[in-house]
């Protein structure tokens, strides 16, 4: 029975590992769990002390968590059609070069956002300098900053319950969001009357932008952490940033009207 149980579990884990293309990680973890499970089963044939029962329960929880993670990732990759193929390609790029992929994605989305903002402003001629500046902010600042931020906040708060998600969103509004907004304001001031107007710009508009962010980013974070597979969270956040960047582009240059 023990050998049959190990074989069934190994097959399930190997199948999930193959479909998720993370066989190395799953193989290592499954080997450890299966080995410890087998040891616990052998120990249970001789004696069932409280310590042994505790170890068995711990191994069962580890195995259940492993299979649950494999199932979630496998289901996440089963997206039909061209959209699924594009999402899987993006996830593969994230695995190979996460920072470069995020930088390219952010640069493209920030540039498209500013182009839309200029359309909404009905400018007579497109401002190429402004467009390139916003694109550079996305690729050279926002992407690396978000890469570090999400990595550190996930290590600090690994759970994804409602309380933890709201805490992450609150910390983002306090620390990460204002820095991004100030960078946008600085870029707009540098193209206008100079950085000497930045303190007045921050005093006049930063609080309003942060209040608006409270009504936007917590919902994005809730959807991201609760429903979006981890491989696709950066793409989803960048799509949400498309709308937010339009708002920032309009707000950062509102004083020039």
C-alpha positions as CSV (number, residue, x, y, z in Angstrom):
1,X,0.0,0.0,0.0
2,X,2.8,2.4,0.8
3,X,4.5,1.8,-2.5
4,X,1.3,2.2,-4.4
5,X,0.5,5.4,-2.6
6,X,3.9,6.8,-3.4
7,X,3.6,5.9,-7.0
8,X,0.2,7.6,-7.4
9,X,1.4,10.7,-5.7
10,X,4.6,10.8,-7.8
11,X,2.6,10.5,-11.0
12,X,0.3,13.4,-10.0
13,X,3.2,15.6,-9.1
14,X,5.2,14.7,-12.2
15,X,2.2,15.4,-14.4
16,X,1.7,18.8,-12.8
17,X,5.4,19.6,-13.0
18,X,5.5,18.7,-16.7
19,X,2.5,20.9,-17.6
20,X,3.8,23.9,-15.6
21,X,7.4,23.4,-17.0
22,X,8.8,23.6,-13.5
23,X,9.8,20.0,-13.1
24,X,13.0,20.8,-11.3
25,X,11.3,22.7,-8.5
26,X,8.4,20.2,-8.1
27,X,10.7,17.2,-8.4
28,X,12.9,18.4,-5.5
29,X,10.0,19.3,-3.3
30,X,8.0,16.1,-4.1
31,X,11.1,13.9,-3.5
32,X,11.5,15.4,0.0
33,X,7.8,15.1,0.8
34,X,7.5,11.6,-0.4
35,X,10.6,10.5,1.4
36,X,9.4,12.0,4.7
37,X,6.0,10.5,4.2
38,X,7.5,7.0,3.6
39,X,9.6,7.4,6.8
40,X,6.5,8.4,8.7
41,X,4.6,5.4,7.4
42,X,7.4,3.0,8.3
43,X,7.5,4.6,11.8
44,X,3.8,4.2,12.2
45,X,4.1,0.4,11.7
46,X,6.2,0.1,14.8
47,X,4.8,2.8,17.1
48,X,2.4,5.7,17.1
49,X,3.6,8.1,19.7
50,X,2.3,11.7,19.8
51,X,5.5,12.9,18.1
52,X,5.0,10.4,15.3
53,X,1.4,11.4,14.7
54,X,2.5,15.1,14.7
55,X,5.1,14.4,12.0
56,X,2.6,12.4,9.9
57,X,0.1,15.3,10.1
58,X,2.8,17.8,9.1
59,X,3.8,15.7,6.1
60,X,0.2,15.4,5.0
61,X,-0.2,19.1,5.1
62,X,3.0,19.6,3.1
63,X,1.9,17.1,0.5
64,X,-1.6,18.7,0.3
65,X,-0.1,22.2,-0.2
66,X,2.2,20.8,-2.9
67,X,-0.6,19.2,-4.9
68,X,-2.8,22.3,-4.4
69,X,-0.1,24.6,-5.8
70,X,0.4,22.2,-8.7
71,X,-3.3,22.1,-9.5
72,X,-3.7,25.9,-9.3
73,X,-0.7,26.5,-11.6
74,X,-1.9,23.8,-14.1
75,X,-5.4,25.2,-14.2
76,X,-3.9,28.7,-14.7
77,X,-2.1,27.6,-17.9
78,X,-5.3,26.1,-19.4
79,X,-6.5,29.3,-21.1
80,X,-8.0,28.6,-24.5
81,X,-7.4,30.4,-27.8
82,X,-4.9,33.0,-28.8
83,X,-5.2,34.9,-25.5
84,X,-4.0,31.8,-23.7
85,X,-1.1,31.3,-26.0
86,X,-0.1,35.0,-25.6
87,X,-0.4,34.7,-21.8
88,X,1.7,31.5,-21.7
89,X,4.4,33.2,-23.9
90,X,4.4,36.1,-21.5
91,X,4.7,33.8,-18.5
92,X,7.6,32.0,-20.2
93,X,9.4,35.3,-20.8
94,X,8.8,36.2,-17.1
95,X,10.5,33.0,-16.1
96,X,13.5,33.5,-18.3
97,X,14.0,37.3,-17.9
98,X,11.5,38.8,-15.4
99,X,13.0,42.2,-15.0
100,X,13.6,42.8,-18.7
101,X,10.1,41.6,-19.5
102,X,8.6,43.9,-16.9
103,X,10.6,46.8,-18.2
104,X,9.6,46.3,-21.8
105,X,5.9,45.8,-20.8
106,X,5.9,48.9,-18.5
107,X,7.6,51.0,-21.1
108,X,5.1,50.1,-23.8
109,X,2.1,50.6,-21.6
110,X,3.3,53.9,-20.1
111,X,4.0,55.2,-23.6
112,X,0.6,54.1,-24.8
113,X,-1.0,55.7,-21.8
114,X,0.6,59.1,-22.4
115,X,-0.4,58.9,-26.1
116,X,-4.0,58.4,-25.0
117,X,-3.7,61.3,-22.5
118,X,-2.4,63.6,-25.2
119,X,-5.4,62.6,-27.3
120,X,-7.7,63.4,-24.5
121,X,-6.0,66.8,-24.0
122,X,-6.6,67.4,-27.7
123,X,-3.1,68.8,-28.2
124,X,-2.5,70.3,-31.7
125,X,0.8,68.4,-32.2
126,X,1.9,65.3,-30.3
127,X,4.7,66.0,-27.8
128,X,7.4,63.5,-28.6
129,X,9.6,64.5,-25.7
130,X,6.8,64.0,-23.3
131,X,6.0,60.6,-24.8
132,X,9.6,59.4,-24.6
133,X,9.9,60.7,-21.0
134,X,6.8,58.8,-19.9
135,X,8.0,55.7,-21.7
136,X,11.4,56.0,-19.9
137,X,9.7,56.4,-16.6
138,X,7.8,53.1,-17.2
139,X,10.8,51.1,-18.4
140,X,13.6,52.5,-16.3
141,X,11.9,53.5,-13.1
142,X,8.5,51.9,-12.6
143,X,9.4,48.4,-13.7
144,X,12.6,48.0,-11.5
145,X,10.8,49.7,-8.6
146,X,7.8,47.5,-8.9
147,X,10.0,44.4,-9.3
148,X,11.7,45.1,-6.0
149,X,8.5,46.3,-4.2
150,X,6.4,43.2,-5.0
151,X,9.3,40.9,-4.2
152,X,9.9,42.5,-0.8
153,X,6.2,42.9,0.1
154,X,5.6,39.3,-0.7
155,X,8.4,38.2,1.6
156,X,7.2,40.5,4.3
157,X,3.6,39.4,4.0
158,X,3.4,36.0,2.3
159,X,-0.2,35.3,3.0
160,X,-3.0,36.4,0.7
161,X,-6.0,36.7,3.1
162,X,-8.2,39.8,3.0
163,X,-6.4,41.4,5.9
164,X,-3.0,40.8,4.3
165,X,-4.1,42.1,0.9
166,X,-5.5,45.3,2.5
167,X,-2.2,45.7,4.4
168,X,-0.2,45.3,1.2
169,X,-2.4,47.9,-0.5
170,X,-2.1,50.3,2.4
171,X,1.7,50.0,2.5
172,X,1.7,50.6,-1.3
173,X,-0.3,53.7,-0.9
174,X,2.0,55.0,1.9
175,X,5.4,54.2,0.4
176,X,5.4,53.1,-3.2
177,X,2.5,55.1,-4.8
178,X,3.7,58.6,-3.7
179,X,7.2,58.0,-5.1
180,X,5.8,57.1,-8.5
181,X,3.6,60.2,-8.4
182,X,6.5,62.5,-7.5
183,X,8.6,61.1,-10.3
184,X,5.7,62.0,-12.7
185,X,5.4,65.4,-11.3
186,X,9.2,66.0,-11.5
187,X,9.2,64.9,-15.2
188,X,6.3,67.3,-16.0
189,X,8.0,70.2,-14.1
190,X,11.3,69.6,-15.8
191,X,9.6,69.9,-19.2
192,X,7.8,73.0,-18.1
193,X,9.0,75.8,-15.8
194,X,11.7,73.7,-14.1
195,X,12.2,71.6,-11.0
196,X,11.9,74.7,-8.8
197,X,8.1,74.3,-9.2
198,X,8.1,70.7,-8.0
199,X,7.5,71.5,-4.2
200,X,4.5,73.6,-5.1
201,X,3.2,70.9,-7.4
202,X,3.5,68.3,-4.7
203,X,1.8,70.5,-2.2
204,X,-1.1,71.2,-4.6
205,X,-1.8,67.8,-6.1
206,X,-0.1,64.9,-4.3
207,X,-2.8,64.5,-1.7
208,X,-5.5,64.5,-4.3
209,X,-3.7,61.8,-6.4
210,X,-3.2,59.6,-3.3
211,X,-6.9,59.9,-2.4
212,X,-7.8,58.9,-5.9
213,X,-5.4,56.0,-5.6
214,X,-7.2,54.7,-2.5
215,X,-10.3,54.2,-4.7
216,X,-8.4,52.3,-7.4
217,X,-5.3,50.3,-6.3
218,X,-6.8,48.4,-3.3
219,X,-9.3,46.8,-5.7
220,X,-6.5,46.0,-8.2
221,X,-4.5,44.4,-5.4
222,X,-7.6,42.4,-4.2
223,X,-8.2,41.0,-7.7
224,X,-4.5,40.4,-8.3
225,X,-3.8,38.4,-5.1
226,X,-7.1,36.7,-4.8
227,X,-7.9,35.6,-8.3
228,X,-5.0,36.1,-10.7
229,X,-2.3,33.3,-11.0
230,X,1.0,34.5,-9.8
231,X,2.6,34.2,-13.2
232,X,0.1,36.7,-14.6
233,X,0.0,39.3,-11.8
234,X,2.7,41.6,-13.4
235,X,0.7,41.6,-16.7
236,X,-2.5,42.4,-14.9
237,X,-0.9,45.2,-12.8
238,X,0.6,46.7,-16.0
239,X,-2.9,46.7,-17.6
240,X,-4.3,48.5,-14.6
241,X,-1.4,50.9,-14.8
242,X,-2.5,51.9,-18.3
243,X,-5.6,53.6,-16.8
244,X,-3.7,55.0,-13.9
245,X,-0.9,56.4,-16.0
246,X,-3.4,58.3,-18.2
247,X,-4.7,59.9,-15.0
248,X,-1.2,60.7,-13.8
249,X,-0.2,62.2,-17.2
250,X,-3.3,64.5,-17.1
251,X,-2.9,65.4,-13.4
252,X,0.9,66.1,-13.6
253,X,0.4,68.6,-16.4
254,X,-2.9,70.1,-15.2
255,X,-1.1,73.2,-14.0
256,X,0.1,74.0,-17.5
257,X,-3.5,74.5,-18.8
